[in-house]
Amino acid sequence: MIPNRRSLLQGAAALGALAALPLPAQPTILHPSSELLPRGHQRRVVVLGGGWGGLTTARDLRSTAPDLEVVLIEKNPFFWSCPLSNKWLVDVVDTQFLQHSYSATARRHGYTFVQTEVTDIDRDQRRVHTARGYVDYDWLVVSAGIRVSYEPWFGNDRKAIKETVTHFSSAYVPSAEHLDLKQKIQAFKGGTFVMTLPPPPHRCPPSPYERACLIASHFQKHHIPGKILILDPKPRIAPIGLGYKLAFEDLYPNVIQHIPQAAVRDLDPFNKIIKTTAGDFKFDDAIFMGHHQAADLVWKLGAIGRSPDGKTTQWAKVHPEFYHLPDDHRVFVIGDSVGAVSPQFGHYPKSGHVAQRMGQSVARYISAQAKEQAMKPQLIDNLCFMLVNTEPLEAISVQFDYTMGPNGHLLQTQIDDNERSASLWREDLRWYGNAISHMI
Ligand SMILES: Cc1cc2nc3c(=O)[nH]c(=O)nc-3n(C[C@H](O)[C@H](O)[C@H](O)COP(=O)(O)OP(=O)(O)OC[C@H]3O[C@@H](n4cnc5c(N)ncnc54)[C@H](O)[C@@H]3O)c2cc1C
């Protein structure tokens, strides 16, 4: 657990590479209109996005459907885990916990990895277009995560969006933003540090509060006179509200202030002023979490749902347990992009745990389809551990379980474990180790 400076620096260099996305020259196949991977005799599953959902799907398909060819397409050169990244920001875990090689993983499990950006999807031709050429599929699984949108705050003001992304981005997708944020936290000398939360639904609901705790612990440890204002659009902290409240009050009473009902009304990133429904604040530095929506690829797929009044829901409309599109049983969207699945609780939690469960389920379902077998839907679960203290290391947790209600709607139960403890932190490490070993 002790951070290793050499590997942190290696990780930093590798994260820097993410920013530039330096695709190696591929003179023979670079033309986007040529076929990138000619078909063999096997039927093919193409998985888009090498995050938590995509890596799990690709790996599980090799064991559940060994007769199918599996191709994973991902734009980044290596896997970077968002789970545990808050701990990495303040040196609780090392870079090698988070970062893994795609090519070594693909070789190990026997599928094809292609590093390139997917630019479009043609469902009529069952074809994926990429920056390096097109790839045809028989089954398609899209696990492309989220996109962060600042348009609800800035409209078309590209200058304000650029300023916000450049200086105050949230590091909520696998990208070089994580390195920028770590450097920003290490360089912070004191003053007001503002964190906004996106309106729900958003990626990993408890993780912004965890991040606040860990940055606060860093301030205390290094005697940095910083104050963290959490501007939360929700009326109260959720999930694990009590556990977080106690952590803020007991551990960081002079550092963290949680302000509920604070939806962003106006943001001036140049003069560092934010106006919210709970008041106006000046800040010295900030993490601005824009609105979360389904990834761009889901919009390109034409899979975004519509509400009864005809507006887009911003999230994918899929079968609540099989995750295929309503009009195409061979095209799936999984992970954080998935939209509401139940009138009782709306969205599944947008977590790596859920994305992994969906990936496992889709791999089994595709295998059953390939063998022309029927498959019963499988219920999933969710489990998240959040570190709130670093001296000693202590975590809290939340668990969600799902059942099928009598009227055919999914039902959710939630169990918060609000009592911070070292044993929950150990469970977190175990959970993460198991999850990663299922993907890598
Ligand atoms: C700070 C933080 C802490 C978290 N902590 C936890 C936790 O403790 N437990 C937990 O369960 N979850 C946690 N999460 C949530 C978890 O990271 C996400 O729920 C999970 O990653 C979702 O998986 P996914 O496959 O949908 O998306 P991702 O894992 O984001 O993967 C999407 C992939 O698609 C790729 N992609 C997107 N568009 C394209 C394109 N056009 N071409 C090629 N590739 C593309 C992306 O580069 C990315 O690699 C946390 C998240 C954050 C930000």
The ligand as an SDF file (V2000), in Angstrom:
LIG
                    3D

 53 58  0  0  0  0  0  0  0  0999 V2000
  -13.6720    8.8320   -8.8720 C   0  0  0  0  0  0  0  0  0  0  0  0
  -14.4710    7.6170   -9.1720 C   0  0  0  0  0  0  0  0  0  0  0  0
  -14.5720    6.5980   -8.2390 C   0  0  0  0  0  0  0  0  0  0  0  0
  -15.3270    5.4570   -8.5080 C   0  0  0  0  0  0  0  0  0  0  0  0
  -15.3890    4.4740   -7.5750 N   0  0  0  0  0  0  0  0  0  0  0  0
  -16.0970    3.3490   -7.8420 C   0  0  0  0  0  0  0  0  0  0  0  0
  -16.1140    2.2860   -6.8970 C   0  0  0  0  0  0  0  0  0  0  0  0
  -15.5150    2.3490   -5.8190 O   0  0  0  0  0  0  0  0  0  0  0  0
  -16.8460    1.1750   -7.2000 N   0  0  0  0  0  0  0  0  0  0  0  0
  -17.5110    1.0630   -8.3830 C   0  0  0  0  0  0  0  0  0  0  0  0
  -18.1410    0.0080   -8.6080 O   0  0  0  0  0  0  0  0  0  0  0  0
  -17.5150    2.0630   -9.2880 N   0  0  0  0  0  0  0  0  0  0  0  0
  -16.8310    3.1920   -9.0600 C   0  0  0  0  0  0  0  0  0  0  0  0
  -16.7900    4.2040   -9.9970 N   0  0  0  0  0  0  0  0  0  0  0  0
  -17.6350    4.1210  -11.2020 C   0  0  0  0  0  0  0  0  0  0  0  0
  -16.9920    3.3320  -12.3550 C   0  0  0  0  0  0  0  0  0  0  0  0
  -15.7770    3.9100  -12.7470 O   0  0  0  0  0  0  0  0  0  0  0  0
  -17.9350    3.3400  -13.5560 C   0  0  0  0  0  0  0  0  0  0  0  0
  -19.2350    3.0600  -13.1450 O   0  0  0  0  0  0  0  0  0  0  0  0
  -17.4880    2.2690  -14.5820 C   0  0  0  0  0  0  0  0  0  0  0  0
  -16.1940    2.6090  -15.0540 O   0  0  0  0  0  0  0  0  0  0  0  0
  -18.4880    2.1770  -15.7210 C   0  0  0  0  0  0  0  0  0  0  0  0
  -18.0280    1.2540  -16.6730 O   0  0  0  0  0  0  0  0  0  0  0  0
  -18.3110    1.5000  -18.2340 P   0  0  0  0  0  0  0  0  0  0  0  0
  -17.7630    0.3120  -18.9350 O   0  0  0  0  0  0  0  0  0  0  0  0
  -19.7160    1.8940  -18.4330 O   0  0  0  0  0  0  0  0  0  0  0  0
  -17.4420    2.8140  -18.5810 O   0  0  0  0  0  0  0  0  0  0  0  0
  -15.8770    3.0540  -18.5060 P   0  0  0  0  0  0  0  0  0  0  0  0
  -15.2450    2.1770  -17.4950 O   0  0  0  0  0  0  0  0  0  0  0  0
  -15.6760    4.5260  -18.3750 O   0  0  0  0  0  0  0  0  0  0  0  0
  -15.3380    2.5980  -19.9200 O   0  0  0  0  0  0  0  0  0  0  0  0
  -15.6950    3.2600  -21.1040 C   0  0  0  0  0  0  0  0  0  0  0  0
  -14.5530    3.1080  -22.1050 C   0  0  0  0  0  0  0  0  0  0  0  0
  -15.0230    3.4360  -23.4120 O   0  0  0  0  0  0  0  0  0  0  0  0
  -13.9970    4.1230  -24.0970 C   0  0  0  0  0  0  0  0  0  0  0  0
  -14.5800    4.8840  -25.1920 N   0  0  0  0  0  0  0  0  0  0  0  0
  -15.5520    5.8420  -25.0860 C   0  0  0  0  0  0  0  0  0  0  0  0
  -15.8370    6.3350  -26.3080 N   0  0  0  0  0  0  0  0  0  0  0  0
  -15.0230    5.6780  -27.2060 C   0  0  0  0  0  0  0  0  0  0  0  0
  -14.8490    5.7640  -28.6220 C   0  0  0  0  0  0  0  0  0  0  0  0
  -15.5450    6.6390  -29.3750 N   0  0  0  0  0  0  0  0  0  0  0  0
  -13.9440    4.9710  -29.2020 N   0  0  0  0  0  0  0  0  0  0  0  0
  -13.2110    4.0820  -28.4550 C   0  0  0  0  0  0  0  0  0  0  0  0
  -13.3290    3.9730  -27.1200 N   0  0  0  0  0  0  0  0  0  0  0  0
  -14.2320    4.7600  -26.4960 C   0  0  0  0  0  0  0  0  0  0  0  0
  -13.3780    4.9920  -22.9930 C   0  0  0  0  0  0  0  0  0  0  0  0
  -12.0860    5.4290  -23.3230 O   0  0  0  0  0  0  0  0  0  0  0  0
  -13.4060    4.0530  -21.7900 C   0  0  0  0  0  0  0  0  0  0  0  0
  -12.2030    3.3180  -21.6640 O   0  0  0  0  0  0  0  0  0  0  0  0
  -16.0130    5.3440   -9.7410 C   0  0  0  0  0  0  0  0  0  0  0  0
  -15.9130    6.3640  -10.7000 C   0  0  0  0  0  0  0  0  0  0  0  0
  -15.1460    7.4950  -10.4150 C   0  0  0  0  0  0  0  0  0  0  0  0
  -15.0310    8.5740  -11.4570 C   0  0  0  0  0  0  0  0  0  0  0  0
  1  2  1  0
  2  3  1  0
  2 52  2  0
  3  4  2  0
  4  5  1  0
  4 50  1  0
  5  6  2  0
  6  7  1  0
  6 13  1  0
  7  8  2  0
  7  9  1  0
  9 10  1  0
 10 11  2  0
 10 12  1  0
 12 13  2  0
 13 14  1  0
 14 15  1  0
 14 50  1  0
 15 16  1  0
 16 17  1  0
 16 18  1  0
 18 19  1  0
 18 20  1  0
 20 21  1  0
 20 22  1  0
 22 23  1  0
 23 24  1  0
 24 25  2  0
 24 26  1  0
 24 27  1  0
 27 28  1  0
 28 29  2  0
 28 30  1  0
 28 31  1  0
 31 32  1  0
 32 33  1  0
 33 34  1  0
 33 48  1  0
 34 35  1  0
 35 36  1  0
 35 46  1  0
 36 37  1  0
 36 45  1  0
 37 38  2  0
 38 39  1  0
 39 40  1  0
 39 45  2  0
 40 41  1  0
 40 42  2  0
 42 43  1  0
 43 44  2  0
 44 45  1  0
 46 47  1  0
 46 48  1  0
 48 49  1  0
 50 51  2  0
 51 52  1  0
 52 53  1  0
M  END
$$$$
